[in-house]
């Protein structure tokens, strides 16, 4: 875990947790953290680190929290070096 997160990321965590708490009355740590991570891909922060930040922010608000899994269809499969998942078909090398 690193400790020098950008102001942009920390503000995104704070505003996202407040928005989730205001709209649903509960903060789903996994879902909110993944949304934040995807909006801040350039930060290169692990999902687990974002989840920790979201949990801290939710605790500061006194929000109810849940740890549901990510929505169906979300895939954490690792990517090959060329950006494809191992389950993806190989690129076609034929010229048409």
C-alpha positions as a Python dict, from the first residue, in 0.01 Angstrom:
ca = {
    (1, 'X'): (0, 0, 0),
    (2, 'X'): (128, 342, -82),
    (3, 'X'): (53, 658, 109),
    (4, 'X'): (115, 938, -138),
    (5, 'X'): (-213, 942, -330),
    (6, 'X'): (-296, 1238, -549),
    (7, 'X'): (-539, 1504, -436),
    (8, 'X'): (-757, 1416, -736),
    (9, 'X'): (-788, 1053, -629),
    (10, 'X'): (-858, 1142, -266),
    (11, 'X'): (-1124, 1395, -367),
    (12, 'X'): (-1282, 1134, -597),
    (13, 'X'): (-1292, 887, -308),
    (14, 'X'): (-1450, 1141, -76),
    (15, 'X'): (-1714, 1262, -322),
    (16, 'X'): (-1798, 910, -443),
    (17, 'X'): (-1846, 777, -91),
    (18, 'X'): (-2064, 1076, 2),
    (19, 'X'): (-2271, 1031, -315),
    (20, 'X'): (-2318, 658, -255),
    (21, 'X'): (-2417, 716, 107),
    (22, 'X'): (-2656, 997, 16),
    (23, 'X'): (-2827, 808, -266),
    (24, 'X'): (-2845, 456, -120),
    (25, 'X'): (-2784, 501, 251),
    (26, 'X'): (-2511, 239, 229),
    (27, 'X'): (-2167, 223, 68),
    (28, 'X'): (-2080, -87, -133),
    (29, 'X'): (-1702, -82, -88),
    (30, 'X'): (-1617, -309, -381),
    (31, 'X'): (-1838, -136, -636),
    (32, 'X'): (-1748, 220, -537),
    (33, 'X'): (-1377, 135, -530),
    (34, 'X'): (-1387, -19, -878),
    (35, 'X'): (-1569, 284, -1019),
    (36, 'X'): (-1305, 512, -869),
    (37, 'X'): (-1018, 294, -992),
    (38, 'X'): (-1154, 297, -1347),
    (39, 'X'): (-1191, 676, -1346),
    (40, 'X'): (-832, 709, -1224),
    (41, 'X'): (-646, 448, -1429),
    (42, 'X'): (-353, 685, -1484),
    (43, 'X'): (-290, 674, -1107),
    (44, 'X'): (-202, 303, -1135),
    (45, 'X'): (-347, 224, -792),
    (46, 'X'): (-443, -132, -701),
    (47, 'X'): (-810, -206, -640),
    (48, 'X'): (-728, -322, -289),
    (49, 'X'): (-570, 15, -208),
    (50, 'X'): (-873, 203, -341),
    (51, 'X'): (-1099, -26, -138),
    (52, 'X'): (-901, 65, 173),
    (53, 'X'): (-944, 437, 100),
    (54, 'X'): (-1317, 391, 38),
    (55, 'X'): (-1355, 197, 363),
    (56, 'X'): (-1178, 473, 557),
    (57, 'X'): (-1396, 742, 400),
    (58, 'X'): (-1714, 545, 472),
    (59, 'X'): (-1610, 494, 833),
    (60, 'X'): (-1545, 865, 875),
    (61, 'X'): (-1900, 935, 756),
    (62, 'X'): (-2043, 668, 983),
    (63, 'X'): (-2197, 507, 676),
    (64, 'X'): (-2333, 157, 663),
    (65, 'X'): (-2107, -55, 447),
    (66, 'X'): (-2129, -375, 248),
    (67, 'X'): (-1873, -587, 72),
    (68, 'X'): (-2068, -735, -216),
    (69, 'X'): (-1884, -875, -511),
    (70, 'X'): (-1849, -670, -826),
    (71, 'X'): (-2146, -679, -1067),
    (72, 'X'): (-2183, -973, -1304),
    (73, 'X'): (-1991, -938, -1624),
    (74, 'X'): (-1699, -769, -1451),
    (75, 'X'): (-1390, -967, -1532),
    (76, 'X'): (-1064, -950, -1339),
    (77, 'X'): (-892, -1180, -1586),
    (78, 'X'): (-528, -1092, -1639),
    (79, 'X'): (-432, -950, -1976),
    (80, 'X'): (-172, -1093, -2205),
    (81, 'X'): (118, -867, -2299),
    (82, 'X'): (-75, -754, -2606),
    (83, 'X'): (-379, -637, -2407),
    (84, 'X'): (-592, -945, -2473),
    (85, 'X'): (-734, -1176, -2209),
    (86, 'X'): (-608, -1534, -2224),
    (87, 'X'): (-961, -1641, -2325),
    (88, 'X'): (-971, -1405, -2627),
    (89, 'X'): (-916, -1558, -2971),
    (90, 'X'): (-580, -1484, -3128),
    (91, 'X'): (-549, -1194, -3367),
    (92, 'X'): (-592, -1281, -3730),
    (93, 'X'): (-269, -1252, -3925),
    (94, 'X'): (-427, -1294, -4266),
    (95, 'X'): (-446, -998, -4501),
    (96, 'X'): (-768, -951, -4692),
}
